[in-house]
Amino acid sequence: MTSPLILRLDISGRPIRWIPWQDAVCLYSRELVGWTAGENIFTFHGGIARFSGERSSVSVHSIIAVKNSRRGQHPKRNVPPLNNHELFRRDGNLCLYCGREFNGYGLTRDHVVPLSHGGRDRWSNVVTACKSCNTRKGGRTPEQARMPLLAIPYVPNWAEFLALSNRRILADQMEFLKSQFNRKNPIRNLA
């Protein structure tokens, strides 16, 4: 079994990113972990000390807050990067025109206001659409195509983005991130 990713926070508790357990062990060894959260604790064993003959080990919590975060450790942007994988997950793999659920292969990114009409490639202007609905809508707005949206697209905050971007998120990590989700997102009400 592969080890899960560790949720790294800044010292104030703001989620920063997912890190591999090896990076977390380094932060522990450098005494940079300010506080921890979560129920899951993983113990990693190292080598045997020459003088004591004892095997070293480090216990790592699933959520760690790092003190003295250097510049560049925080996400520079408030808006997470847009890609199809997280878009489809944001929309629950549902076509926001017909409401049917699809796997990733049956889905496309649709621009609510088409690029040809001055629309932009942004979270607030894109939705998940099945290939059939996207083709039917074509280069028109939903109103022009008489295809009303089932939900309004939204920009996920950083905590939501982290939840969307990790396929193997632990329950305690998800609970922590959910506490920081934007409660006004209409698409969440569809699931």
Secondary structure, 3 states (H helix, E strand, C coil): CCCCCEEEEECCCCEEEEECHHHHHHHHHCCCEEEEEEEEEEEEEEEECCCCCCEEEEEEEEEEEECCCCCCCCCCCCCCCCCHHHHHHHCCCECCCCCCECCHHHEEEEECCCHHHCCCCCHHHEEEEEHHHHHHHCCCCHHHHCCCCCCCCCCCCHHHHHHHHCCCCCHHHHHHHHCCCCCCCHHHHHC
